[in-house]
Amino acid sequence: MNALQIVALLFVLVLGVLVALALAFYILDRTQTGDAIRRNYPVIGRFRGLFTKLGEFFRQYFFAMDREEMPFNRAQRDWVYHAGKGKGNTVAFGSTRNLSIAGTPIFVNACFPPLDDQFAVTAPMEIGPTAAVPFRAKSIFNISGMSYGAISRPAVEALSRGAAKAGIWLNTGEGGLSPFHLKGGCDIVYQIGTAKYGVRDVHGNLDDDKLREVGANPHVKMFELKLAQGAKPGKGGILPGEKVNAEIAAIRGIPEGQDSVSPNRHREIGGFGDLLDVVDHIRKVTGKPCGFKTVIGSSDAWIEMFELILERGPDSAPDFIAIDGGEGGTGAAPMPLIDLVGMPIREALPRIVDLRDKHGLKDRIRIIASGKLVNPSDVAWAICAGADFVTSARGFMFSLGCIQALKCNRNTCPTGITTHDPRLQAGLVVEDKYLKVANYAKSVISEVETIAHSVGVAEPRLMRRRHVRIVQADGTSIPFNKIRPSYNPPTPS
C-alpha cells in the first residue's frame, strides 16, 4: 500500500510539474513578440521549431529514397563508404539510377574493347615544364583544398597519410601549411588565398622570403593562387578571433585572438595582366609550378587572358587552371552565392578546355576539374570533357566518415571532421581513416580505368567527348561531341 501511495504521489508531482511548465511556456509565448506562431498558438507552436530541426534527420534516414537527397544522395555516399572499406562495390539485380534524367552521362561501350593485357594504368603527367622544378603528378584523382581550421587536426593528418599511401596530392586549402599536412609525407599543393595565409607580411601582402621558404619544402610540389571557389565566388572569409589560437596564428601568420578578414579578391590583381604577372612571380620565387583556381561566370571573359598569353608567349602562361563549379562546397557561405552564382562544372569545364585548345595551349596548361565530382562516373565524365586531373574535397570527407549532417559551420560535426571540439575529434581515429582515404582514391581511379577500358581505350586520358552520351529532356541521349564539339586545329594543306 505504501508503494502504491509513493507511485501515486510521484505521478501527481510529475503531472504538477508538467502543468506548471505548460503554464509558464503559455505566459512566455503569449507575451513574447519575436515569433508570431508561438504568440498565436502558445506551447503547441513550439513543436514547429522542434520538428523543423528533426526534419533533416528523418528525411535522411527514413523518408528520402537512395537518389533523392541533396547535395549528395545516399547512393553516392554509400559508394564512397564501401570504397573506403576496400570492399567491392558490385551490386545485384540492376541499377537504381534513373537513366532518363536530363544531363545523365552514359558511356559508350566499344564493340570490341581492348583485351586485359592491352589495358594500361594512367600514366603520370608533367605540370609546369618551364618551372625550375616541374611536378610529375602520378594520379588523375586528388584531394582538393580543405584548410586546417576549416577541418580538424586528425582529419588533416588522415588525409595526408591517406594521400601518401594512394600516391595522390593533397591541397592545403587557403589556411597555410600545418605540420599535420606533412605528417604522411605526401605531395602537397600549397594554396594561396586572398589573405595569403602562411606567406604574408604584417600588412597582408605576399612575403617573398616566406614564399621561398615554403617552396624549399620538398613535399610542396605546386602553388595554387585561389581567385574564387564554387561555393562563394567573389566573397572573402572571416576567421573569428576566438578561433585564432596560438597555433592557428603561427601557421597563418596573423595576430592571435583577432578576427582575420580575407579580401574578396587579391588586391594586387585587377586584371589578367596582373594575374599572369603574379603567377610568374610565384613560379620564379619558389621554383615550383604555379596556376590558379577560379569559378567561371562567363567563358567569354577569359578569352582576353588566353590572347594575352599568346601575345606575351607561352612561358607567361599559368601551369594549370583549376575550374571549380558553382555547385562546389564550403564550411559556410551565403545562400545566394552557394545557390545562384557561378557556372556549373558541366558547362564551365568544356568551355575553358575549348578556349585553351583553340589558343594552342593544350600541352602547356593543365586543366583541373573540381565541384561535386565524387564518384567514378563524375571523374570519367570530366576526363572525357578534357580535364587532365580531377580533385574532390567532399568525396574525401565522406571517406573520413562524413554523414552529411550539414553542421560544418557550427563546430558540432558529429564525425569530428569539421569541429575543434576535442571530444568530437576523438571519434575520428587517424589509424583507421587514413586507410579509408587511400582505399577511396584507389577505387575511384581503378573504376575510371575500367570505364576507359569499356569504351575501348587503353587508359582514361585517351577518352574523348565521343565516348559519352548526355541524356536530353525527352529521355533520349546525344553524343557529347555533338552537343559541344572539341576544338580540333585545322589540318595543314
Buried (B, 14 or more C-beta within 10 A) or exposed (E): EEEEEEEEEEEEEEEEEEEEEEEEBBEEBEEEEEBEBBBEBBBEBBEEEEEEEEEBEEEBEEEBEEEEBEEBBBBBBEBBBBBBBEEEBEEEEEEEEEEEEEEBBBBBEEEEBBEEEEBBEBEEBBBBEBBEBBBEBBBBBBBBBBBBBBBBBBBBBBBBBBBBBBBBBBBBBBBBBBEBBBBBEBBBBBBBBBBBBBBBEEEBEBBBEBBEBBBEBEBBBBBBBBBBBBBBBEBBBEBEBEBBEEBBBEBBBBEEEEEBEBEBBBEEBEEBBEBBBBBBBBBEBBBBBBBBBBBBBEBEEBBEBBEBBEEBEBEBBBBBBBBBBBBBBBBBBEEEBBEEBBBBBBBBBBBBBBBBBBBBBBEBBBBBBBBBBBBBBBBBBBBBBBBBBBBBBBBBBBBBBBBBBEBBEEEEBEBBBBBBEEEBBEBBEBEEBBBBBBBBBBBBBEBBBEBBBBBBBBBBBBBBBBBBBBBBEEEEBEBBBEEBEBBEEEEEE
